Amino acid sequence: MLVLSRQRDESIIIADNIKITIVDIRGDKVRLGIDAPKEIPVHRQEVFDAIQRENDHENAEAAPAPPEETVVQE
């Protein structure tokens, strides 16, 4: 993990098209401004985790049941 120090109104650039700016610092809270193309989803970690859980749940429900085995005795 890359760790950077930034002050208010300073930014970092990721991959030429994502800009993250420190908007405000109050106590132990930091407000970030994120400028990214619309096709790149940006979520807080807890929101991303909830989306992943929902997608996993939907995929499990939509998965076809495994075929039943047929036993042939000779």
N, C-alpha and C positions, 0 to 999 in steps of 0.2 A: 504494500500500500504506500502510495506517495503521500507524504504529509507536508502541507505548505502552511506558512504563516501569512495572514493577510490582515489588513486593517480596513476599517469602514471605507467604502467607496473604491476599494481595490478589487480587481477581478482576476480570474484565471480563464484561460481559453482551452477547450478540449476539441481536438479534431477539426480545427478551423471554423466550426459552425455552432459551437456551444459555448456560451459565455456565462460564467457564474460570478455574480458580484455580491460582495458583502454589503448589505443594505443598512443593517443596524446591529448593534451589539448592546444588550442590556443584561447585566448580570451574567448568568450562565446560559442565556439564550442568544442565538445568532440568527438574524433574518437574512435569507439568501434570495437574490433575484436570479432567475434562470432564464436565459434567452436561448431557445433551441428551435430548430425547425419543427413544424407541426407533426411531421411524420415520425418524430422521435418521442415516444412516451416518456414523461417525467412524473414520477410518483414519490411520495414519502415511503419509507421502507414498510411501515405498517399497512399502508394502502396496497402496495405491491404484493405483500404477503397474503393479504385477504383476497386479492384478485387471483393469485396463484392457487390458493385453496379452493376458490369457487370453480376455477377452470379444471382443477384436478377432480373435483366432485362431479362436475358436468361430464367430463370425459369418462369417469367410472360408470356413470349411469347410461351413457350412450354406447358404451362398449358392448358389442354383441356377446351373447352367452357362448361359452365354448361348446363346440359340437359334442353331442352325447356319443359315447363310445359304444360301438356295437361289437359284442363278443360273439364270435362264430365258433361253435364247437363242432369238431368233426368226429 
